[in-house]
Amino acid sequence: MEALPPAPPRILIVDDDESVRDVISVLLREEGYNCLTSPSAELALSLVGAEETPLVISDMKMPGRDGLWLLENLRDSHPDTSVIMLTGFGDTEAAVDCLRRGAVDYLLKPPKLTDLIRAIERALAKRRIELARKRYQKKLERKVRDRTTELRVALRDIADTYEKTLLALVAALDAREHETSDHSQRVVKYTVAIAERLGIQGQELEEIGRGALLHDIGKIGVPDAVLLKPGKLTPDEWAEMRRHPEIGFQMIHAIPFLATPAQIVLSHQERYDGRGYPRNLERDHIHIGARIFAVADTLDAMTSDRPYRMGTSFGTAIQEIERCAGTQFDPEVVRAFLSLGEEGLVRIKREMLMHGVTPVAEAVRAASEAEQAFHDSVDGAEELLLHEPDAPLARGMARRAR
């Protein structure tokens, strides 16, 4: 079965002079074009709206709405329709103005058939190229959008895996130190709640939460004989124990997304009055996250049971923290802490008891899945870059993926 030849392009001829319309339409039909005519710009605009019309040939000057009005309305409502203007002798300046406004060509009336055919072919060829460019652009944008979505999901999975891995690491540290009831995660909840009362949000809030979670990560470097000693520590053992903020800082400060949490780890044993360690910092020289953590950590330490004592009540712990405002703790942080109220603090701990720690196995599995998704997106970005070398979005996505 032979393929049907393509339908001839539809050309609309607009002129208030009937004889001009008839002559041009007859000539173009003999050349194989599908022609229709209109005596006015308003009717022409209606005809273009009723059916796709690749090309309009319009007189420049007509009674009522002129060719310029038609051109402007076609540009607004039918931008894929090309326009050739016909103008009388002496109107070339106005015709050139039409080119600036979007017409593809202009011819002097009466146009020669050869000039008219060449102008039509140029206009239709230019339109085909422009439509192909638009299709290509849409296809490219769709590819980039799909790949970007995949990459965003992969990056989100990796971020989630970071958190799960940190939770697993801290859970292991808590288990080594014989901490109970997920001490580190409770401290994070208290820290975040206080920080929110201080108006901290977004990335800064997340970084403070990570700093609270990792506050004791340096204890990995403390010998078991010191860390797990049941009795009183000697001066030398205390000196060894007090190294853990610096050890923790050295462990994580070079990791880009943990640079700020590392400052909190380093400063979490400082006191507002400058009598803490390891650098004897005071007041605003201590990172705000560390100042908030100090209150949260004291609350959890006082209200948690230990092998050698029972935890005190929240009311007693709150009173003690309030008493130490201005010496051990930042008064502004204490005010934010007190605004949570005893009931709010108890509720945070109760909610924590209902959730467990992310197991190490789950963190490892999540890391593997996220890494695979990430690499798939990288491969997709590089494939798009290979096949679409002129696409800046593709290049940017590939750079980000790397």
Buried (B, 14 or more C-beta within 10 A) or exposed (E): EEEEEEEEBBBBBBBBEEEBBEBBBEBBEEEEBBBBBBBBBBBBBEBBEEEEBBBBBBBBBBEEBBBBBBBEBBBEEBEEBBBBBBBBEEBEEBBBBBEEEBBBBBBBBEBEBEEBBEBBEBBBEEBEEBEEEEEEEEEBEEBBEEBBEBBEBBBEBBEEBBBBBBBBBBBEBBEBBEBEBBBBBBBBBBBBBBBBBBEBEEEEBBBBBBBBBBBBBBBBBBEEEBBEEEEEBEEEBEEBBBBBBBBBBBBBBEEEEBEBBBBBBBBBBBBBBBEBBBBEBBEEEBBBBBBBBBBBBBBBBBBBEEEEEEBBEBEEBBEBBBEBBEEBBBEBBBBBBBEBEEEEBBEBBEEBEEEEBBEBEBBBEBBEBBBEBBEEBBEBBBBBBEEBEEBEBBBBBBEEBE
